[in-house]
Amino acid sequence: MLQSALHFIVELTPRLASLMNQYPKFGLTLVGHSLGGATASLAALLWRDNPSLLNLPSVEIAAQRIHAFSFGAPCTVSMDLSASTRDLITSIVVGPDLVGRLSLGSAHFYEI
């Protein structure tokens, strides 16, 4: 997933930086399902934490202009890191979907 996110960043950053500079009132919304949701989330996180890639002046401005929606994605970051992405990523998991609920913490809890 990280390799996919890095691939998107390498391929898309020049064009997105140009568009975000050309349209400063618009934001960047990433959407994905399952592994695509995880990839979108990681790309949003990487772009937010490296705002100069998109010609944005600060992490705060990047956080205002970038958002990811993830549907049924697997857990991809630690609990501590996920807390810092609360305003950046909206993750939606329906019911007992195993993909979106299985994590290292839940595996330890259920002794899997």
N, CA, C and O atoms as a MOPAC input file, in Angstrom:
PM7 MOZYME 1SCF
protein

 N      0.82000 1    -1.18300 1     0.00000 1
 C      0.00000 1     0.00000 1     0.00000 1
 C      0.86800 1     1.25300 1     0.00000 1
 O      0.58900 1     2.21800 1    -0.71100 1
 N      1.92000 1     1.22100 1     0.80400 1
 C      2.80900 1     2.37900 1     0.83700 1
 C      3.48000 1     2.57000 1    -0.51400 1
 O      3.61300 1     3.70100 1    -0.98200 1
 N      3.90500 1     1.48400 1    -1.14400 1
 C      4.52300 1     1.59500 1    -2.46600 1
 C      3.55000 1     2.19200 1    -3.48100 1
 O      3.94100 1     3.00300 1    -4.32000 1
 N      2.28700 1     1.79100 1    -3.40300 1
 C      1.26900 1     2.35400 1    -4.30200 1
 C      1.08400 1     3.84400 1    -4.04300 1
 O      1.00200 1     4.63500 1    -4.98200 1
 N      1.01900 1     4.22700 1    -2.76700 1
 C      0.86200 1     5.64600 1    -2.42700 1
 C      2.06000 1     6.45200 1    -2.92900 1
 O      1.89300 1     7.54600 1    -3.46700 1
 N      3.25700 1     5.91300 1    -2.75300 1
 C      4.45600 1     6.61300 1    -3.23100 1
 C      4.45500 1     6.72200 1    -4.75700 1
 O      4.87700 1     7.73700 1    -5.31100 1
 N      3.98200 1     5.67600 1    -5.42800 1
 C      3.88300 1     5.72100 1    -6.89400 1
 C      2.94700 1     6.84800 1    -7.32400 1
 O      3.27700 1     7.61900 1    -8.22500 1
 N      1.77100 1     6.94800 1    -6.68100 1
 C      0.83600 1     8.01100 1    -7.01700 1
 C      1.45300 1     9.38100 1    -6.75200 1
 O      1.26700 1    10.30800 1    -7.54000 1
 N      2.17400 1     9.50900 1    -5.66500 1
 C      2.79000 1    10.78900 1    -5.32600 1
 C      3.80200 1    11.19200 1    -6.39800 1
 O      3.82000 1    12.33800 1    -6.84600 1
 N      4.63800 1    10.24300 1    -6.80100 1
 C      5.64000 1    10.53900 1    -7.83200 1
 C      4.96500 1    10.91500 1    -9.15100 1
 O      5.37500 1    11.86700 1    -9.81500 1
 N      3.93800 1    10.16900 1    -9.52000 1
 C      3.28800 1    10.38300 1   -10.81500 1
 C      2.37700 1    11.61300 1   -10.84100 1
 O      2.29800 1    12.29700 1   -11.86100 1
 N      1.69600 1    11.89800 1    -9.74300 1
 C      0.65500 1    12.92300 1    -9.75000 1
 C      1.06500 1    14.27200 1    -9.17600 1
 O      0.43400 1    15.28200 1    -9.48800 1
 N      2.09500 1    14.31800 1    -8.35500 1
 C      2.44500 1    15.55700 1    -7.65800 1
 C      2.67900 1    16.74100 1    -8.59200 1
 O      2.15800 1    17.82200 1    -8.32200 1
 N      3.43500 1    16.59100 1    -9.67400 1
 C      3.65000 1    17.79000 1   -10.51600 1
 C      2.34200 1    18.39100 1   -11.04300 1
 O      2.16400 1    19.60900 1   -11.01200 1
 N      1.44600 1    17.56000 1   -11.51800 1
 C      0.17500 1    18.06100 1   -12.06700 1
 C     -0.71900 1    18.62600 1   -10.96100 1
 O     -1.33000 1    19.68200 1   -11.12400 1
 N     -0.79000 1    17.90700 1    -9.83000 1
 C     -1.62500 1    18.38800 1    -8.72400 1
 C     -1.09400 1    19.69000 1    -8.14200 1
 O     -1.87200 1    20.57800 1    -7.79500 1
 N      0.21800 1    19.81000 1    -8.03500 1
 C      0.81000 1    21.05400 1    -7.52100 1
 C      0.43100 1    22.22300 1    -8.42300 1
 O      0.09500 1    23.30500 1    -7.94200 1
 N      0.48700 1    21.99900 1    -9.72900 1
 C      0.11400 1    23.04400 1   -10.68300 1
 C     -1.36100 1    23.42600 1   -10.52900 1
 O     -1.70200 1    24.60900 1   -10.51300 1
 N     -2.22200 1    22.42800 1   -10.41900 1
 C     -3.65500 1    22.69300 1   -10.28400 1
 C     -3.99000 1    23.37100 1    -8.96200 1
 O     -4.83500 1    24.26600 1    -8.92300 1
 N     -3.33500 1    22.95300 1    -7.87400 1
 C     -3.62100 1    23.56800 1    -6.57600 1
 C     -3.13300 1    25.00700 1    -6.53700 1
 O     -3.71500 1    25.84300 1    -5.84600 1
 N     -2.07300 1    25.29900 1    -7.27100 1
 C     -1.58500 1    26.66500 1    -7.37700 1
 C     -2.52200 1    27.50100 1    -8.26200 1
 O     -2.79000 1    28.66700 1    -7.97100 1
 N     -3.00700 1    26.89300 1    -9.33000 1
 C     -3.90000 1    27.58600 1   -10.26400 1
 C     -5.27600 1    27.85800 1    -9.65000 1
 O     -5.90900 1    28.86900 1    -9.95400 1
 N     -5.73100 1    26.95000 1    -8.78500 1
 C     -7.05200 1    27.06300 1    -8.15700 1
 C     -6.90800 1    27.03900 1    -6.63000 1
 O     -7.22200 1    26.02900 1    -6.00100 1
 N     -6.44600 1    28.12100 1    -6.03700 1
 C     -6.13800 1    28.12700 1    -4.60100 1
 C     -7.33800 1    27.95800 1    -3.67300 1
 O     -7.15400 1    27.67600 1    -2.48800 1
 N     -8.54300 1    28.12000 1    -4.17000 1
 C     -9.72000 1    27.94700 1    -3.31500 1
 C    -10.24000 1    26.50800 1    -3.33400 1
 O    -11.14900 1    26.16600 1    -2.57800 1
 N     -9.67200 1    25.67900 1    -4.18500 1
 C    -10.10800 1    24.29200 1    -4.28600 1
 C     -9.21200 1    23.39100 1    -3.45800 1
 O     -8.05600 1    23.71600 1    -3.18800 1
 N     -9.76300 1    22.25700 1    -3.06200 1
 C     -9.00700 1    21.27800 1    -2.30400 1
 C     -8.78700 1    20.01500 1    -3.11400 1
 O     -9.21000 1    19.90600 1    -4.26500 1
 N     -8.12700 1    19.08100 1    -2.49300 1
 C     -7.84800 1    17.77600 1    -3.09400 1
 C     -8.55800 1    16.72600 1    -2.26200 1
 O     -8.29100 1    16.59200 1    -1.06800 1
 N     -9.46500 1    15.97800 1    -2.88700 1
 C    -10.18500 1    14.91400 1    -2.20400 1
 C     -9.80000 1    13.58700 1    -2.83600 1
 O     -9.92600 1    13.39900 1    -4.04600 1
 N     -9.33000 1    12.67500 1    -2.00500 1
 C     -8.94700 1    11.33800 1    -2.45000 1
 C     -9.98600 1    10.35900 1    -1.93100 1
 O    -10.44000 1    10.47900 1    -0.79300 1
 N    -10.36600 1     9.39200 1    -2.75400 1
 C    -11.38600 1     8.41000 1    -2.37300 1
 C    -10.92000 1     7.03500 1    -2.80900 1
 O    -10.36800 1     6.87500 1    -3.89800 1
 N    -11.14300 1     6.04300 1    -1.95900 1
 C    -10.79500 1     4.68800 1    -2.34400 1
 C    -11.54000 1     3.66000 1    -1.51700 1
 O    -12.05300 1     3.95000 1    -0.43600 1
 N    -11.58400 1     2.45000 1    -2.05500 1
 C    -12.23100 1     1.32800 1    -1.38100 1
 C    -11.20300 1     0.22100 1    -1.15300 1
 O    -10.39600 1    -0.08000 1    -2.03200 1
 N    -11.24000 1    -0.37100 1     0.02100 1
 C    -10.36200 1    -1.47400 1     0.40200 1
 C     -8.89600 1    -1.04000 1     0.27000 1
 O     -8.49600 1    -0.05500 1     0.89100 1
 N     -8.09700 1    -1.74500 1    -0.51600 1
 C     -6.68800 1    -1.36500 1    -0.63800 1
 C     -6.53000 1     0.02300 1    -1.26300 1
 O     -5.58000 1     0.74400 1    -0.95500 1
 N     -7.46100 1     0.39000 1    -2.13500 1
 C     -7.43500 1     1.73300 1    -2.71500 1
 C     -7.70300 1     2.79900 1    -1.67100 1
 O     -7.16100 1     3.90100 1    -1.75100 1
 N     -8.54000 1     2.47500 1    -0.68900 1
 C     -8.79700 1     3.40400 1     0.40600 1
 C     -7.57200 1     3.59700 1     1.27500 1
 O     -7.26900 1     4.70800 1     1.70900 1
 N     -6.87500 1     2.50300 1     1.52400 1
 C     -5.63900 1     2.59500 1     2.30800 1
 C     -4.59800 1     3.41300 1     1.55200 1
 O     -3.89500 1     4.23200 1     2.14400 1
 N     -4.50300 1     3.18800 1     0.25000 1
 C     -3.55500 1     3.93200 1    -0.57900 1
 C     -3.90400 1     5.42000 1    -0.59500 1
 O     -3.01700 1     6.26400 1    -0.46500 1
 N     -5.17200 1     5.74300 1    -0.75200 1
 C     -5.61300 1     7.14800 1    -0.73300 1
 C     -5.29300 1     7.79200 1     0.61200 1
 O     -4.84200 1     8.93600 1     0.66500 1
 N     -5.52500 1     7.06200 1     1.69000 1
 C     -5.25300 1     7.59000 1     3.03300 1
 C     -3.76600 1     7.87400 1     3.22200 1
 O     -3.38900 1     8.92700 1     3.73700 1
 N     -2.93100 1     6.93700 1     2.80400 1
 C     -1.48400 1     7.12700 1     2.95000 1
 C     -0.98800 1     8.27800 1     2.07800 1
 O     -0.13500 1     9.05700 1     2.50500 1
 N     -1.51800 1     8.38800 1     0.86000 1
 C     -1.11100 1     9.49600 1    -0.01500 1
 C     -1.51100 1    10.83000 1     0.61400 1
 O     -0.72100 1    11.77400 1     0.61600 1
 N     -2.72700 1    10.91600 1     1.14500 1
 C     -3.16700 1    12.15300 1     1.80400 1
 C     -2.24800 1    12.49000 1     2.97000 1
 O     -1.86800 1    13.64700 1     3.15000 1
 N     -1.89500 1    11.49600 1     3.75100 1
 C     -1.00500 1    11.70200 1     4.90100 1
 C      0.36900 1    12.19100 1     4.44500 1
 O      0.92800 1    13.11900 1     5.03000 1
 N      0.90300 1    11.57200 1     3.41200 1
 C      2.22700 1    11.96600 1     2.92100 1
 C      2.20700 1    13.36600 1     2.31600 1
 O      3.13500 1    14.14300 1     2.53500 1
 N      1.16800 1    13.69700 1     1.56200 1
 C      1.07500 1    15.05000 1     1.00300 1
 C      0.87400 1    16.08300 1     2.10400 1
 O      1.44700 1    17.17100 1     2.04200 1
 N      0.05700 1    15.75100 1     3.12200 1
 C     -0.15000 1    16.69800 1     4.22300 1
 C      1.16400 1    16.97800 1     4.94800 1
 O      1.47000 1    18.12500 1     5.27400 1
 N      1.93200 1    15.92800 1     5.19700 1
 C      3.16400 1    16.09200 1     5.96700 1
 C      4.33400 1    16.62800 1     5.14700 1
 O      5.38500 1    16.95000 1     5.70100 1
 N      4.15700 1    16.72400 1     3.84600 1
 C      5.17400 1    17.28500 1     2.95300 1
 C      4.51700 1    18.32500 1     2.03900 1
 O      4.47900 1    18.14100 1     0.82300 1
 N      3.99900 1    19.41500 1     2.61700 1
 C      3.19600 1    20.36800 1     1.84500 1
 C      3.94500 1    21.03200 1     0.69800 1
 O      3.32700 1    21.46400 1    -0.27500 1
 N      5.25400 1    21.11800 1     0.79900 1
 C      6.00800 1    21.76900 1    -0.27300 1
 C      5.90400 1    20.99600 1    -1.58700 1
 O      6.09800 1    21.57400 1    -2.65600 1
 N      5.59900 1    19.69700 1    -1.52400 1
 C      5.41100 1    18.92000 1    -2.75200 1
 C      4.28400 1    19.49800 1    -3.60300 1
 O      4.34800 1    19.46300 1    -4.83200 1
 N      3.25500 1    20.02700 1    -2.94600 1
 C      2.10500 1    20.60200 1    -3.65100 1
 C      2.14600 1    22.12800 1    -3.66300 1
 O      1.13700 1    22.78400 1    -3.92300 1
 N      3.32200 1    22.68300 1    -3.37900 1
 C      3.50100 1    24.14400 1    -3.32400 1
 C      2.60300 1    24.79500 1    -2.28100 1
 O      2.15800 1    25.92900 1    -2.45800 1
 N      2.34000 1    24.08300 1    -1.20400 1
 C      1.54600 1    24.63600 1    -0.10900 1
 C      2.49400 1    25.13600 1     0.97000 1
 O      3.53100 1    24.51700 1     1.20900 1
 N      2.16000 1    26.25200 1     1.63200 1
 C      3.10500 1    26.88300 1     2.55000 1
 C      3.31500 1    26.17300 1     3.88900 1
 O      4.34900 1    26.36300 1     4.52900 1
 N      2.34500 1    25.35500 1     4.32100 1
 C      2.49200 1    24.74300 1     5.63900 1
 C      1.64200 1    23.48800 1     5.75900 1
 O      0.74800 1    23.23800 1     4.95000 1
 N      1.94300 1    22.70800 1     6.78700 1
 C      1.15600 1    21.50500 1     7.08600 1
 C     -0.28400 1    21.90700 1     7.39500 1
 O     -1.22100 1    21.20700 1     7.01000 1
 N     -0.46000 1    23.02000 1     8.08100 1
 C     -1.81000 1    23.47500 1     8.43700 1
 C     -2.64500 1    23.78300 1     7.19600 1
 O     -3.81800 1    23.41800 1     7.12100 1
 N     -2.03800 1    24.44900 1     6.23700 1
 C     -2.74900 1    24.75700 1     4.98300 1
 C     -3.02400 1    23.46300 1     4.22300 1
 O     -4.11400 1    23.28300 1     3.68000 1
 N     -2.05800 1    22.57500 1     4.18200 1
 C     -2.25700 1    21.29000 1     3.50300 1
 C     -3.40500 1    20.52400 1     4.14500 1
 O     -4.22000 1    19.92700 1     3.44200 1
 N     -3.47800 1    20.53700 1     5.46900 1
 C     -4.54400 1    19.82500 1     6.17800 1
 C     -5.92100 1    20.40500 1     5.85400 1
 O     -6.92100 1    19.68700 1     5.88000 1
 N     -5.97100 1    21.69700 1     5.55100 1
 C     -7.24600 1    22.33600 1     5.19100 1
 C     -7.67000 1    22.00000 1     3.76200 1
 O     -8.86000 1    22.01300 1     3.44800 1
 N     -6.70700 1    21.70100 1     2.90100 1
 C     -7.00600 1    21.53300 1     1.47100 1
 C     -7.00100 1    20.08700 1     1.00100 1
 O     -7.36800 1    19.81500 1    -0.14300 1
 N     -6.59600 1    19.15600 1     1.85300 1
 C     -6.52100 1    17.74100 1     1.46700 1
 C     -7.41000 1    16.92700 1     2.38800 1
 O     -7.41200 1    17.13600 1     3.60100 1
 N     -8.17000 1    15.99200 1     1.81100 1
 C     -8.97800 1    15.07500 1     2.61500 1
 C     -9.11400 1    13.74900 1     1.87100 1
 O     -9.20500 1    13.72000 1     0.64400 1
 N     -9.12700 1    12.66300 1     2.62000 1
 C     -9.30700 1    11.32800 1     2.03400 1
 C    -10.53000 1    10.66600 1     2.64800 1
 O    -10.77600 1    10.76900 1     3.85000 1
 N    -11.29000 1     9.98600 1     1.80000 1
 C    -12.40500 1     9.15100 1     2.23100 1
 C    -12.03600 1     7.71800 1     1.89000 1
 O    -11.69600 1     7.40000 1     0.75100 1
 N    -12.11000 1     6.86800 1     2.89100 1
 C    -11.69400 1     5.48300 1     2.73200 1
 C    -12.84100 1     4.56200 1     3.12300 1
 O    -13.36400 1     4.65600 1     4.23300 1
 N    -13.23100 1     3.67800 1     2.22200 1
 C    -14.33900 1     2.75200 1     2.47200 1
 C    -13.80500 1     1.33200 1     2.61200 1
 O    -13.21100 1     0.79400 1     1.67700 1
 N    -14.01200 1     0.73000 1     3.76900 1
 C    -13.63900 1    -0.66300 1     3.98600 1
 C    -12.16100 1    -0.94800 1     3.82100 1
 O    -11.78300 1    -2.02200 1     3.35300 1
 N    -11.33000 1    -0.00500 1     4.19700 1
 C     -9.88400 1    -0.17700 1     4.03300 1
 C     -9.28200 1    -0.91200 1     5.22200 1
 O     -9.79800 1    -0.81800 1     6.33600 1
 N     -8.19400 1    -1.64300 1     4.99600 1
 C     -7.50300 1    -2.27300 1     6.11400 1
 C     -6.80300 1    -1.22300 1     6.97700 1
 O     -6.52800 1    -0.11200 1     6.52300 1
 N     -6.52500 1    -1.58600 1     8.20300 1
 C     -5.77600 1    -0.69900 1     9.09600 1
 C     -4.38200 1    -0.51700 1     8.50400 1
 O     -3.73100 1    -1.48800 1     8.11900 1
 N     -3.92700 1     0.73500 1     8.43500 1
 C     -2.64300 1     0.99300 1     7.77000 1
 C     -1.64000 1     1.75500 1     8.61800 1
 O     -0.45300 1     1.76400 1     8.29500 1
 N     -2.07900 1     2.39000 1     9.68800 1
 C     -1.16300 1     3.15300 1    10.53500 1
 C     -1.40800 1     2.79300 1    11.99900 1
 O     -2.39900 1     2.14400 1    12.33600 1
 N     -0.50500 1     3.21800 1    12.84700 1
 C     -0.62800 1     2.95900 1    14.27800 1
 C     -1.78000 1     3.75600 1    14.88300 1
 O     -2.28300 1     4.69900 1    14.27200 1
 N     -2.18600 1     3.37300 1    16.07500 1
 C     -3.25400 1     4.08500 1    16.77300 1
 C     -2.85000 1     5.53500 1    17.03500 1
 O     -3.66900 1     6.44100 1    16.88900 1
 N     -1.59200 1     5.76000 1    17.42100 1
 C     -1.12200 1     7.12300 1    17.67600 1
 C     -1.16700 1     7.97600 1    16.41300 1
 O     -1.62100 1     9.12000 1    16.44800 1
 N     -0.69800 1     7.41800 1    15.29600 1
 C     -0.71300 1     8.17100 1    14.04800 1
 C     -2.14200 1     8.40500 1    13.57300 1
 O     -2.45000 1     9.46700 1    13.03100 1
 N     -3.00700 1     7.43100 1    13.77100 1
 C     -4.39900 1     7.59800 1    13.32600 1
 C     -5.08400 1     8.75500 1    14.05700 1
 O     -5.93600 1     9.43400 1    13.48500 1
 N     -4.71700 1     8.97800 1    15.30500 1
 C     -5.30500 1    10.09400 1    16.06200 1
 C     -4.95200 1    11.43400 1    15.42300 1
 O     -5.74400 1    12.37500 1    15.47700 1
 N     -3.77100 1    11.52300 1    14.82100 1
 C     -3.35000 1    12.78400 1    14.20700 1
 C     -3.97000 1    12.99500 1    12.82400 1
 O     -3.80100 1    14.05400 1    12.22000 1
 N     -4.68900 1    11.98600 1    12.32700 1
 C     -5.30600 1    12.10800 1    11.00000 1
 C     -6.81800 1    12.28100 1    11.07200 1
 O     -7.50700 1    12.18800 1    10.05700 1
 N     -7.32300 1    12.52800 1    12.25600 1
 C     -8.76700 1    12.62300 1    12.47000 1
 C     -9.45000 1    13.61900 1    11.52400 1
 O    -10.55300 1    13.35300 1    11.04500 1
 N     -8.81800 1    14.74400 1    11.25700 1
 C     -9.40300 1    15.74700 1    10.36100 1
 C     -8.98000 1    15.55700 1     8.90900 1
 O     -9.46600 1    16.26600 1     8.02700 1
 N     -8.09000 1    14.61800 1     8.65100 1
 C     -7.55000 1    14.39900 1     7.31400 1
 C     -8.22200 1    13.23100 1     6.58800 1
 O     -8.43000 1    13.28000 1     5.37600 1
 N     -8.55700 1    12.18200 1     7.34200 1
 C     -9.06900 1    10.95000 1     6.74100 1
 C    -10.39500 1    10.57500 1     7.38500 1
 O    -10.51500 1    10.52800 1     8.61000 1
 N    -11.38500 1    10.30900 1     6.54600 1
 C    -12.65400 1     9.75800 1     7.01400 1
 C    -12.69300 1     8.31600 1     6.56300 1
 O    -12.73000 1     8.03000 1     5.36600 1
 N    -12.68500 1     7.40500 1     7.52400 1
 C    -12.68200 1     5.97400 1     7.22300 1
 C    -14.04000 1     5.38700 1     7.58700 1
 O    -14.52500 1     5.56100 1     8.70500 1
 N    -14.64100 1     4.69700 1     6.63600 1
 C    -15.97000 1     4.13000 1     6.84500 1
 C    -15.88400 1     2.61000 1     6.73000 1
 O    -15.43500 1     2.07100 1     5.71900 1
 N    -16.32500 1     1.93500 1     7.78900 1
 C    -16.37700 1     0.47400 1     7.80800 1
 C    -17.78400 1     0.08600 1     8.23100 1
 O    -18.28300 1     0.57100 1     9.24600 1
 N    -18.41900 1    -0.77500 1     7.47000 1
 C    -19.80000 1    -1.16600 1     7.73600 1
 C    -19.82700 1    -2.53000 1     8.42200 1
 O    -19.24500 1    -3.50200 1     7.94100 1
 N    -20.51600 1    -2.57000 1     9.55300 1
 C    -20.72100 1    -3.84500 1    10.25800 1
 C    -19.42700 1    -4.54000 1    10.62000 1
 O    -18.41700 1    -3.89100 1    10.89200 1
 N    -19.45700 1    -5.84700 1    10.62300 1
 C    -18.28600 1    -6.61300 1    11.05900 1
 C    -17.29600 1    -6.91200 1     9.92400 1
 O    -16.66200 1    -7.96800 1     9.92600 1
 N    -17.15800 1    -6.00500 1     8.96800 1
 C    -16.24800 1    -6.20500 1     7.83900 1
 C    -14.84000 1    -6.51100 1     8.36200 1
 O    -14.21800 1    -5.67100 1     9.01200 1
 N    -14.35400 1    -7.69500 1     8.07900 1
 C    -13.06800 1    -8.15700 1     8.59600 1
 C    -11.91100 1    -7.29300 1     8.09600 1
 O    -10.98800 1    -7.00300 1     8.85600 1
 N    -11.95000 1    -6.88200 1     6.83600 1
 C    -10.84500 1    -6.11900 1     6.26300 1
 C    -10.62800 1    -4.81800 1     7.03400 1
 O     -9.49200 1    -4.46100 1     7.34600 1
 N    -11.69500 1    -4.12400 1     7.33500 1
 C    -11.57300 1    -2.83600 1     8.01400 1
 C    -11.39100 1    -2.92300 1     9.51800 1
 O    -11.04400 1    -1.92900 1    10.15600 1
 N    -11.61500 1    -4.07900 1    10.08600 1
 C    -11.53900 1    -4.21000 1    11.54600 1
 C    -10.32800 1    -4.99300 1    12.03800 1
 O     -9.97200 1    -4.89500 1    13.21300 1
 N     -9.70000 1    -5.75000 1    11.18400 1
 C     -8.55800 1    -6.54600 1    11.60700 1
 C     -7.31400 1    -5.66400 1    11.69600 1
 O     -6.94700 1    -4.97700 1    10.74300 1
 N     -6.68900 1    -5.70000 1    12.84600 1
 C     -5.45300 1    -4.95100 1    13.06300 1
 C     -4.57600 1    -5.77100 1    13.99000 1
 O     -5.00000 1    -6.80600 1    14.50400 1
 N     -3.36200 1    -5.31000 1    14.20100 1
 C     -2.46300 1    -6.00100 1    15.11900 1
 C     -3.07400 1    -6.00900 1    16.52200 1
 O     -2.99600 1    -7.01200 1    17.23100 1
 N     -3.67700 1    -4.89500 1    16.91500 1
 C     -4.30600 1    -4.82100 1    18.24300 1
 C     -5.46400 1    -5.78900 1    18.39200 1
 O     -5.58300 1    -6.45000 1    19.42400 1
 N     -6.32500 1    -5.88700 1    17.38000 1
 C     -7.45600 1    -6.82500 1    17.47500 1
 C     -6.97200 1    -8.27100 1    17.41200 1
 O     -7.57500 1    -9.14500 1    18.03500 1
 N     -5.90400 1    -8.53800 1    16.67900 1
 C     -5.35400 1    -9.89400 1    16.63200 1
 C     -4.83200 1   -10.30300 1    18.00400 1
 O     -5.02700 1   -11.44100 1    18.43200 1
 N     -4.16700 1    -9.37400 1    18.69800 1
 C     -3.69900 1    -9.66600 1    20.04800 1
 C     -4.87400 1    -9.85200 1    21.00400 1
 O     -4.86100 1   -10.74600 1    21.85000 1
 N     -5.89100 1    -8.99900 1    20.86300 1
 C     -7.05200 1    -9.07300 1    21.75400 1
 C     -7.75500 1   -10.42000 1    21.61600 1
 O     -8.12700 1   -11.03400 1    22.61600 1
 N     -7.93500 1   -10.87600 1    20.38700 1
 C     -8.64000 1   -12.13800 1    20.15500 1
 C     -7.70800 1   -13.33900 1    20.10800 1
 O     -8.13400 1   -14.46200 1    19.83800 1
 N     -6.41100 1   -13.08500 1    20.37800 1
 C     -5.39400 1   -14.13600 1    20.39200 1
 C     -5.39200 1   -14.96200 1    19.11600 1
 O     -5.38000 1   -16.19200 1    19.14200 1
 N     -5.40600 1   -14.23900 1    17.99400 1
 C     -5.38200 1   -14.89900 1    16.68700 1
 C     -3.97800 1   -15.32400 1    16.35200 1
 O     -3.74400 1   -15.90000 1    15.28900 1

